[in-house]
């Protein structure tokens, strides 16, 4: 038995039982955005020739995955085929580079 009975028993009273504290509200997820906004952001800054080639490839279900933007150079759009097995790069002049030197992480 406990030495102090007040510590061993629960005392009820007119107050409300303490509810478990809810987690603090989180800041909104910044990485998630609408698909239309993502597509517009990716296309921003591409040359007209790159945009024309991109639109032609999208007809064949190629997908613009990301755009590399090296300093003081033209943006480098990277596209994947519908199976995500091949990738290509659209050069600044709109030509398609099917064997880019771009190294991708798995």
C-alpha distances in whole Angstrom, upper triangle without the diagonal:
4,7,9,8,12,11,9,11,15,17,21,24,28,28,28,26,26,29,29,32,35,37,39,43,45,48,51,52,55,56,57,60,62,65,68,67,66,69,71,69,70,74,74,77,78,82,84,85,81,80,83,82,79,80,82,79,77,79,79,75,74,71,71,68,68,71,71,72,73,75,78,79,79,76,75,74,73,73,71,73,71,70,68,70,73,73,76,77,79,82,83,86,84,85,83,81,80,79,77,76,73,70,67,64,62
4,6,6,9,8,6,10,13,15,19,22,26,26,26,24,24,27,27,29,33,34,37,40,43,46,49,50,53,54,55,58,60,63,66,65,64,68,69,67,68,72,72,74,76,80,82,83,80,79,82,81,77,78,81,78,76,78,78,74,73,70,70,66,66,69,69,70,71,72,76,77,77,74,74,72,71,71,70,72,70,69,67,69,72,72,75,75,78,80,81,84,83,83,81,80,79,78,76,75,71,69,66,62,61
4,6,9,9,9,12,15,17,20,23,27,27,28,26,26,29,29,31,35,36,38,42,44,48,50,52,55,56,57,60,63,65,68,67,66,70,71,69,70,74,74,76,78,82,84,85,82,81,84,83,79,81,83,80,78,81,80,76,76,72,72,69,69,71,71,72,73,74,77,78,79,76,75,75,73,74,73,74,73,71,70,72,74,74,77,78,80,82,83,86,85,86,83,82,81,80,78,77,73,71,68,64,63
4,6,6,7,9,12,13,17,19,23,23,24,23,23,26,26,29,32,34,36,40,42,45,48,50,53,54,55,58,61,63,66,65,64,68,69,67,69,72,72,74,76,80,82,84,80,79,82,82,78,79,82,79,77,79,79,75,74,71,71,67,67,69,69,70,72,72,76,77,77,74,74,73,72,72,71,73,72,71,69,71,74,73,76,76,79,81,81,85,83,84,82,81,80,79,77,76,73,70,67,64,63
4,5,5,6,10,11,14,17,21,21,22,20,21,24,25,28,31,34,36,39,42,45,48,49,53,54,55,57,60,63,65,64,64,67,69,67,68,72,72,74,76,80,82,83,80,79,82,81,78,79,81,79,76,78,78,74,74,71,70,67,67,69,70,71,72,73,76,77,78,74,74,73,72,72,71,73,71,70,69,71,73,73,76,76,79,81,81,85,83,84,82,81,80,80,78,76,73,70,67,64,63
4,6,6,8,8,12,14,18,18,19,18,18,22,23,25,28,31,33,36,39,42,45,47,50,52,52,55,57,60,63,61,61,65,66,64,66,69,69,72,74,77,79,81,78,76,79,79,75,76,79,76,74,76,76,72,72,69,68,65,65,67,67,68,70,70,74,75,75,72,72,71,70,70,69,71,69,68,67,69,72,71,74,74,76,78,79,82,81,82,80,79,78,78,76,75,71,69,66,62,61
4,6,8,9,13,15,19,18,19,17,17,20,21,23,27,29,31,34,37,40,43,44,47,49,50,52,55,58,61,59,59,62,64,62,63,67,67,69,71,75,77,78,75,74,77,76,73,74,76,74,71,74,74,70,69,66,65,62,62,64,64,65,67,68,71,72,72,69,69,68,67,67,66,68,67,65,64,66,69,68,71,71,73,75,76,80,78,79,77,76,75,75,73,71,68,65,62,59,58
4,7,10,13,16,20,20,20,18,18,21,21,24,27,29,32,35,38,41,44,45,48,50,50,53,56,58,61,60,59,63,64,63,64,68,68,70,72,76,78,79,75,74,77,77,73,74,76,74,71,74,73,70,69,66,66,62,63,65,65,66,68,69,72,73,73,70,70,69,67,68,66,68,66,65,64,66,68,68,71,72,74,76,77,80,79,80,77,76,75,75,73,72,68,66,63,59,58
4,6,10,13,17,17,17,15,16,19,20,23,26,29,31,35,37,41,43,45,48,50,50,52,55,57,60,59,59,62,64,62,64,67,67,70,72,75,77,79,75,74,77,76,73,73,76,74,71,73,73,69,69,66,65,62,63,65,66,67,68,69,73,73,74,70,70,69,67,68,66,68,66,65,64,66,69,69,71,72,74,76,77,80,79,80,77,77,76,75,73,73,69,66,63,60,59
4,6,10,13,13,14,11,13,16,17,20,23,26,28,32,34,38,40,42,45,47,47,50,52,55,57,56,56,60,61,60,61,65,65,67,69,73,75,76,73,71,74,74,70,71,73,71,68,71,71,67,66,63,63,60,60,63,63,64,66,67,71,71,71,68,68,66,65,65,64,66,64,63,62,64,67,67,69,70,72,74,75,78,76,78,75,75,74,74,72,71,67,65,62,58,57
4,7,10,11,12,11,13,16,18,21,24,27,29,32,35,39,41,43,46,48,48,51,53,56,58,57,57,61,62,61,62,66,66,68,70,74,76,77,74,73,76,75,72,72,75,73,70,72,72,68,68,65,64,62,62,64,65,66,68,68,72,73,72,69,69,68,67,67,66,68,66,65,64,66,69,69,71,72,73,76,76,79,78,79,77,76,76,76,73,73,69,67,64,61,59
4,7,8,9,9,12,15,17,20,23,26,28,31,34,38,40,42,45,47,47,49,51,54,57,56,56,59,61,59,61,64,64,67,69,73,74,76,73,71,74,74,70,71,73,71,68,71,71,67,67,64,63,61,61,63,64,65,67,68,71,72,72,69,69,67,66,66,65,67,65,64,63,66,68,68,70,71,72,75,75,78,77,78,76,76,75,75,73,73,69,67,64,60,59
4,5,8,9,12,15,18,20,23,27,28,31,34,37,40,42,45,47,47,49,51,54,56,55,56,59,60,59,61,64,64,67,69,73,74,76,73,71,74,74,70,71,74,72,69,71,71,68,67,64,64,61,61,64,65,65,67,68,71,72,72,69,69,67,67,67,66,67,65,65,64,67,69,69,71,71,73,75,75,78,77,78,77,76,76,76,74,73,70,68,64,62,60
4,7,9,12,15,18,20,23,26,28,30,33,36,38,41,44,47,46,48,50,53,55,54,55,58,59,58,60,63,63,66,68,71,73,75,72,70,73,73,69,69,72,71,68,70,70,67,67,63,63,61,61,63,64,65,67,67,71,71,71,68,68,66,66,66,65,67,65,65,64,67,69,68,71,71,72,74,75,78,76,78,76,76,75,76,73,73,69,68,64,62,61
4,6,9,12,15,16,19,23,24,26,30,33,35,38,41,43,43,45,47,50,52,51,51,55,56,54,57,60,59,62,64,68,69,72,68,67,70,70,66,66,69,68,64,67,67,64,63,60,60,57,57,59,60,61,63,64,67,68,67,64,65,63,63,63,62,64,62,62,61,64,66,65,67,67,69,71,71,74,72,74,72,72,72,72,70,70,66,64,61,58,57
4,6,8,12,14,16,20,21,23,27,30,32,35,38,40,39,41,43,46,49,47,48,52,52,51,54,57,56,59,61,65,66,68,65,63,66,67,63,63,66,64,61,63,64,60,60,57,56,54,54,56,57,58,60,61,64,65,64,61,62,60,59,59,59,60,58,58,57,60,62,62,64,64,65,68,68,71,69,71,69,69,69,69,67,67,63,61,58,55,54
4,6,9,12,15,18,20,23,26,29,31,33,37,39,38,41,43,46,48,47,47,51,52,51,53,56,56,59,61,64,66,68,64,63,66,66,62,62,65,63,60,62,62,59,59,55,55,52,53,55,56,57,59,60,63,64,63,60,60,59,58,58,57,59,57,56,55,58,60,60,62,63,64,66,67,70,68,70,68,67,67,67,65,65,61,59,56,53,52
4,7,8,12,15,17,19,23,26,28,31,34,36,36,38,40,43,46,44,45,48,49,48,50,53,53,56,58,61,63,65,62,60,63,63,59,60,62,60,57,60,60,56,56,53,52,50,50,52,53,54,56,57,60,61,60,57,57,56,55,55,54,56,54,54,53,55,58,57,59,60,61,63,64,67,65,67,65,65,64,64,62,62,58,56,53,50,49
4,6,9,12,14,17,20,23,25,28,31,33,32,35,37,40,42,41,41,45,46,45,47,50,50,53,55,58,60,62,58,57,60,60,56,56,59,57,54,56,57,53,53,49,49,46,47,49,50,51,53,54,57,58,57,54,54,53,52,52,51,53,51,50,49,52,54,54,56,56,58,60,61,64,62,64,62,61,61,61,59,59,55,53,50,47,46
4,6,9,12,15,18,21,23,25,28,30,30,33,35,38,40,39,39,43,44,43,44,47,48,50,52,56,58,59,56,54,57,57,53,54,57,54,52,54,54,50,50,47,46,44,44,46,47,48,50,51,55,55,55,51,51,50,49,49,48,50,48,48,46,49,51,51,53,54,55,58,58,61,59,61,59,58,58,58,56,55,52,50,46,43,42
4,6,9,12,15,18,20,22,26,28,28,30,33,36,38,37,37,40,41,40,42,45,45,48,50,53,55,57,53,52,55,55,51,52,55,53,50,52,53,49,48,45,44,42,41,44,44,45,47,48,52,52,52,49,49,47,47,47,46,48,47,46,45,48,50,49,51,51,53,55,56,59,57,59,57,56,56,56,54,53,50,48,44,42,41
4,6,9,11,15,17,19,22,24,24,27,29,32,34,33,33,37,38,36,38,41,41,44,46,50,52,53,50,48,52,51,48,48,51,49,46,49,49,45,45,41,41,38,38,40,41,42,44,46,49,49,49,46,46,44,43,44,43,45,43,43,42,45,47,46,48,48,50,52,52,55,54,55,53,53,53,53,51,50,47,45,42,39,38
4,6,8,12,14,16,19,21,21,24,27,30,32,31,30,34,35,34,35,39,39,41,43,47,49,50,47,46,49,49,45,46,49,46,44,46,47,43,42,39,38,35,35,37,38,39,41,42,45,46,45,42,42,41,40,41,40,42,41,41,39,42,44,43,45,45,47,49,49,52,51,52,50,50,50,50,47,47,43,41,38,36,35
4,6,10,12,15,17,20,20,23,26,29,31,29,29,33,34,32,34,37,37,39,41,45,47,49,46,44,47,47,44,45,48,46,43,46,46,43,42,38,37,35,34,36,37,37,39,40,43,44,44,41,41,40,39,40,40,42,41,41,39,42,44,42,44,44,45,47,48,51,49,51,49,49,49,49,47,46,42,41,38,36,35
4,7,9,12,15,17,17,19,22,25,27,26,26,30,30,29,31,34,34,36,38,42,44,46,43,41,44,44,41,41,45,43,40,43,44,40,39,35,34,32,31,33,34,35,37,38,41,42,41,38,39,37,37,37,37,40,38,39,37,40,42,40,42,42,43,45,45,48,46,48,47,47,47,47,45,44,41,39,36,34,34
4,6,8,11,14,14,17,20,23,25,23,23,27,27,26,27,31,30,33,35,39,41,43,39,38,41,41,38,38,42,40,37,40,41,37,36,32,31,29,28,30,31,31,33,34,38,38,38,34,35,34,33,34,34,36,35,36,34,37,38,37,38,38,39,41,41,45,43,45,43,43,43,44,41,41,37,36,33,31,31
4,6,8,12,12,14,17,21,22,20,20,24,24,23,25,28,27,30,32,36,38,40,37,35,39,39,35,36,39,38,35,38,39,35,34,30,29,27,26,27,28,28,31,31,34,35,35,31,32,31,31,32,32,35,34,35,33,36,37,35,37,36,37,39,38,42,40,42,41,41,41,42,39,39,35,34,31,29,30
4,6,9,9,11,14,17,19,17,17,21,21,20,22,25,25,27,29,33,35,37,34,32,35,36,32,33,36,34,32,35,36,32,31,27,26,24,23,25,26,27,29,30,33,33,33,29,30,29,29,29,30,32,31,32,30,33,34,33,34,33,34,36,36,39,38,40,38,38,39,39,37,37,33,32,30,28,28
4,6,6,9,12,15,17,15,15,18,19,18,19,23,23,25,27,31,33,34,31,30,33,33,29,30,33,31,29,32,33,29,28,24,23,20,20,22,23,24,27,28,31,31,30,27,27,25,25,26,26,29,28,29,26,30,31,29,31,30,31,33,33,36,35,37,35,35,35,36,33,34,30,29,26,24,25
4,6,7,11,14,15,13,12,16,17,14,16,20,19,22,24,28,30,31,28,27,30,30,27,28,31,29,27,30,31,28,26,23,21,18,17,19,20,21,23,24,27,27,27,23,24,23,23,24,25,27,27,28,26,29,29,27,28,28,28,30,30,33,32,34,33,33,33,34,31,31,27,27,24,23,24
4,6,10,12,14,12,10,14,15,13,14,18,18,21,22,26,28,29,26,25,28,28,24,26,28,27,24,28,28,25,23,19,18,15,14,16,18,19,21,23,26,26,25,21,22,20,20,20,21,24,24,24,22,25,26,24,25,24,26,28,28,31,30,31,30,30,30,30,28,28,24,24,21,20,20
4,7,9,12,10,9,13,14,13,14,18,18,21,23,26,28,29,26,24,27,27,24,24,27,26,23,26,27,23,22,18,17,15,15,17,19,21,24,26,28,28,26,23,23,21,20,21,21,23,22,23,21,25,26,24,25,25,26,29,29,32,30,32,30,30,30,31,29,30,26,26,22,22,22
4,6,8,7,7,10,11,11,13,15,16,19,21,24,25,27,24,22,25,25,22,22,25,24,21,24,25,22,21,17,16,15,15,17,19,20,24,25,28,27,25,22,22,20,20,20,21,23,22,24,22,26,26,24,25,25,25,27,27,30,28,30,29,30,30,31,29,30,27,27,24,23,24
4,5,5,6,9,10,11,12,14,15,19,20,23,24,26,23,21,23,24,20,20,23,22,19,22,23,20,19,16,15,15,15,17,20,21,25,27,29,28,26,22,22,20,20,19,20,22,21,23,21,25,25,24,25,24,24,27,27,29,27,29,28,29,29,31,29,31,27,28,25,25,25
4,5,5,6,9,10,10,12,14,18,18,21,22,23,20,18,20,20,17,17,20,18,15,18,19,16,16,12,12,12,13,15,19,20,24,26,28,26,24,20,20,17,17,16,17,18,17,19,18,22,22,21,21,21,21,24,25,27,24,26,25,26,26,28,26,28,25,26,23,23,23
4,5,5,6,9,10,11,12,16,16,19,19,21,19,16,18,19,16,15,18,18,15,17,19,17,16,13,12,13,14,16,19,20,24,26,27,26,23,20,20,17,18,17,18,20,19,22,21,24,24,22,22,22,21,24,24,25,23,25,24,26,27,29,27,29,26,27,25,26,26
4,5,5,6,9,10,10,14,15,19,19,21,19,16,19,20,17,17,20,20,17,20,22,19,18,15,13,14,13,14,17,18,22,23,25,24,21,18,19,16,18,18,19,21,21,24,22,25,25,23,23,22,21,23,23,25,23,26,25,26,27,29,27,29,26,27,24,25,26
4,5,5,6,9,10,13,14,18,19,20,17,15,18,19,15,16,19,18,16,19,20,17,16,12,10,10,10,11,14,15,19,21,23,22,19,16,16,14,14,14,16,18,18,21,19,22,22,19,20,19,19,21,21,23,21,24,22,24,24,26,24,25,22,23,20,21,22
4,5,5,6,9,12,12,15,16,17,14,12,15,15,12,12,15,15,12,15,17,15,13,10,8,9,9,11,14,15,19,21,23,21,18,15,15,12,13,12,14,16,17,19,18,21,20,18,17,17,16,19,19,21,18,21,20,21,22,24,22,24,21,23,21,22,23
4,5,5,6,10,11,14,14,16,14,11,15,16,13,13,17,17,14,17,19,17,16,13,11,12,12,12,15,15,19,20,22,20,17,14,15,13,15,15,18,20,20,23,21,24,23,20,20,18,17,19,18,20,18,21,21,23,24,26,24,26,23,25,23,24,26
4,5,5,9,10,14,15,17,15,13,16,17,14,15,19,18,17,20,22,19,18,14,11,12,10,10,12,12,16,17,19,18,15,12,14,12,14,15,18,20,21,23,21,24,23,20,19,18,17,18,18,20,19,21,21,22,24,25,23,24,21,23,21,22,24
4,6,8,8,12,14,15,12,11,14,14,11,13,16,15,14,18,19,17,14,11,8,9,7,6,9,10,14,16,18,16,13,10,10,8,10,11,14,17,18,21,18,21,19,16,16,14,13,15,15,18,16,18,18,19,20,22,19,21,18,20,18,20,21
4,6,6,9,10,12,9,7,11,12,9,11,14,14,13,16,18,16,14,12,9,11,9,8,11,12,15,17,18,16,13,10,11,8,11,12,15,18,19,22,20,22,20,17,16,14,12,14,13,15,13,16,16,18,20,22,20,22,19,21,20,22,24
4,6,9,11,13,11,10,13,15,12,14,17,17,16,20,22,20,18,16,12,14,12,10,12,11,14,15,16,15,12,10,12,11,14,15,19,21,23,25,23,26,24,20,19,16,14,15,14,16,15,18,19,20,23,24,22,23,21,23,22,24,26
4,6,9,11,10,10,13,14,13,15,18,18,18,21,23,22,20,17,14,15,13,10,11,9,12,13,13,11,9,7,10,10,14,16,20,22,24,27,24,26,24,21,18,15,13,13,11,14,13,17,18,19,22,23,20,22,20,22,22,24,27
4,7,8,6,6,10,11,10,12,15,15,15,18,20,19,17,15,12,14,12,9,11,10,13,14,14,11,8,6,8,8,12,13,17,20,22,24,22,24,21,18,15,12,10,10,8,10,10,13,14,16,18,20,18,20,18,21,21,24,26
4,5,5,6,9,10,10,12,14,15,16,19,21,21,18,18,15,17,15,12,13,12,14,16,14,12,8,8,10,10,14,15,19,21,24,27,24,26,23,20,17,13,10,9,7,8,8,12,14,16,19,21,19,21,20,23,23,26,28
4,5,5,6,9,10,11,12,14,15,17,19,20,18,18,15,18,17,15,17,16,18,19,18,15,12,12,13,13,16,17,20,22,24,27,25,27,24,21,18,15,12,11,9,9,8,12,14,17,20,22,21,23,22,26,26,29,31
4,5,5,6,9,10,11,13,14,16,18,19,17,17,15,18,17,15,17,16,18,20,18,15,12,12,12,12,15,15,19,20,22,25,24,25,22,19,15,13,9,9,7,6,4,8,11,14,17,19,18,21,20,24,24,28,29
4,5,5,6,9,10,11,12,15,16,16,14,14,11,14,13,11,13,14,16,18,17,14,10,9,9,8,11,12,15,17,19,22,20,22,19,15,12,10,6,7,6,7,4,8,9,12,14,17,15,18,17,21,21,24,26
4,5,5,6,9,10,10,13,15,15,13,13,11,14,14,12,15,15,18,20,19,17,13,11,11,10,12,12,16,17,19,22,21,22,20,17,14,12,9,11,10,10,8,11,12,15,17,20,18,21,20,23,23,25,27
4,5,5,6,9,10,11,13,15,13,14,13,16,17,15,18,19,21,23,22,19,16,14,14,12,14,14,17,17,19,22,21,23,20,18,15,13,10,12,11,10,7,10,11,15,17,20,19,23,22,25,25,28,29
4,5,5,6,9,10,11,13,11,12,11,15,15,14,17,18,20,23,22,19,15,14,13,10,12,11,14,14,17,20,19,20,17,14,11,10,7,10,10,10,6,7,8,11,13,16,16,19,19,22,22,25,26
4,5,5,6,9,10,10,8,9,8,11,12,12,15,16,19,22,22,19,15,13,12,9,10,8,11,12,14,17,16,18,15,13,11,10,8,11,12,12,8,10,9,12,14,17,16,19,18,21,20,23,24
4,5,5,7,9,10,9,10,10,14,15,15,18,20,23,25,25,22,18,16,15,12,13,11,13,14,15,18,18,20,18,16,14,14,11,14,15,14,11,13,13,16,17,20,20,23,22,24,23,26,27
4,6,6,7,9,9,11,12,15,17,17,20,22,24,27,27,24,20,18,17,14,14,12,14,13,14,18,18,19,17,15,13,14,12,14,16,15,11,12,11,15,15,19,19,23,22,25,24,27,27
4,5,5,7,5,8,9,13,15,15,18,20,23,26,26,23,20,17,15,12,12,9,10,9,11,14,14,15,13,12,10,11,10,14,16,15,11,12,10,13,13,16,17,20,19,21,20,23,24
4,5,5,5,6,8,12,14,15,19,21,24,27,27,24,21,18,16,13,12,9,10,9,10,13,14,16,14,13,12,13,13,16,18,18,14,15,13,16,16,19,19,22,21,23,21,23,23
4,5,7,10,12,15,18,19,22,25,27,30,31,27,24,22,20,16,16,13,13,11,11,15,16,18,16,16,15,16,15,19,20,20,16,16,15,18,17,21,22,25,24,26,24,27,26
4,6,9,12,15,18,19,22,25,28,31,31,28,25,22,20,16,15,12,11,8,8,12,13,14,13,13,13,15,15,19,21,20,17,16,14,16,15,19,20,23,22,24,23,25,24
4,6,10,12,15,17,21,23,26,30,31,27,24,21,19,15,14,10,9,7,6,9,11,13,12,12,13,15,15,19,21,22,18,18,15,17,16,19,20,23,21,23,21,23,22
4,7,9,12,14,17,20,23,26,27,24,21,18,15,12,10,6,6,4,6,9,9,11,10,9,9,11,12,16,18,19,15,15,12,14,13,16,16,19,18,19,17,19,19
4,6,9,12,15,18,21,24,26,23,20,16,14,10,9,5,5,6,7,10,9,12,11,9,10,11,12,16,18,19,16,16,14,15,14,17,16,19,17,18,16,18,18
4,6,8,11,14,17,20,22,19,16,13,11,7,6,4,7,9,11,13,11,14,12,10,10,10,10,14,15,17,14,15,13,14,14,17,15,18,15,17,15,17,17
4,7,10,13,16,20,22,19,17,13,11,8,6,5,7,10,11,13,10,13,12,9,10,11,12,15,17,19,17,18,15,15,15,17,15,17,13,14,12,13,14
4,7,10,13,16,18,16,14,10,9,6,6,7,10,13,15,16,13,15,14,11,11,10,12,14,15,18,16,17,15,15,16,17,14,16,12,13,11,13,15
4,6,10,13,15,12,10,6,5,4,6,9,12,15,18,19,16,18,16,12,12,9,10,11,12,15,14,16,14,14,16,17,14,15,12,14,13,15,17
4,6,10,12,10,9,6,5,6,8,11,14,18,20,21,18,19,17,14,13,10,11,12,12,16,15,16,15,15,16,16,13,13,10,12,12,14,17
4,6,9,7,7,5,6,9,11,14,18,21,24,25,22,23,21,17,16,13,13,12,12,16,16,17,17,17,19,19,15,15,13,15,15,17,20
4,6,6,7,7,8,11,13,17,20,24,26,27,24,25,22,19,17,14,14,13,12,16,17,18,18,17,20,19,15,14,13,14,16,18,21
4,5,8,9,11,14,17,20,24,27,30,31,28,28,26,22,21,17,17,16,14,18,19,21,21,20,23,22,19,18,16,18,19,21,25
4,7,9,12,15,18,22,25,29,31,33,29,30,28,24,22,18,17,15,13,16,18,20,21,20,24,23,19,19,18,20,22,24,27
4,6,9,12,15,19,22,25,28,30,27,27,24,21,18,14,14,11,9,13,15,16,17,17,20,20,16,16,15,18,19,22,25
4,6,10,13,16,20,23,26,27,24,25,22,19,16,12,11,8,6,10,11,13,15,15,18,18,15,16,15,18,19,22,25
4,6,10,13,17,20,22,24,21,22,20,16,14,10,9,8,7,11,11,13,14,14,17,17,14,15,13,16,17,19,22
4,6,10,13,17,20,21,18,19,16,12,10,7,6,7,7,11,10,12,11,11,13,14,11,12,10,13,13,17,19
4,7,10,13,16,18,15,17,14,10,8,6,6,8,9,12,10,11,10,11,12,14,11,13,11,14,13,16,18
4,7,10,13,15,12,13,10,7,6,5,7,10,12,14,12,13,10,10,10,12,10,12,9,11,10,13,15
4,7,10,11,9,11,8,5,5,6,8,12,14,16,13,13,10,11,10,12,11,14,12,14,12,15,15
4,7,8,5,7,6,4,7,9,11,15,18,19,16,16,12,12,11,13,12,15,13,14,12,14,14
4,5,5,7,6,7,9,12,13,17,20,21,18,17,13,14,11,14,15,18,16,17,15,17,16
4,6,8,9,10,12,15,17,20,23,24,21,20,17,17,15,18,18,21,19,20,17,19,17
4,5,8,10,13,16,19,22,25,26,23,22,19,18,16,17,18,21,19,19,16,17,15
4,6,7,11,14,16,20,23,24,21,20,17,16,14,15,16,18,15,15,12,13,12
4,7,10,14,17,20,23,25,22,20,17,15,12,13,14,16,15,14,12,13,12
4,7,11,14,16,20,21,18,17,13,12,9,10,11,13,12,13,11,14,13
4,7,10,13,17,18,15,14,11,9,7,8,8,11,10,11,10,13,13
4,7,10,13,14,12,10,7,6,5,7,7,10,9,12,11,15,16
4,6,10,11,9,9,6,5,7,8,6,9,8,12,12,16,17
4,7,8,6,6,5,6,9,11,9,12,12,15,16,19,21
4,5,5,5,6,7,10,12,10,12,12,16,17,21,23
4,6,7,9,10,14,15,13,15,15,19,20,23,26
4,6,9,11,14,16,15,17,18,21,23,26,28
4,6,9,12,15,14,17,17,21,21,25,27
4,7,10,12,12,15,16,19,20,24,26
4,6,9,9,13,13,17,18,21,23
4,6,6,9,10,14,15,19,20
4,6,10,11,13,14,18,19
4,7,9,11,13,16,17
4,5,8,10,14,16
4,6,9,13,15
4,6,10,13
4,7,10
4,6
4
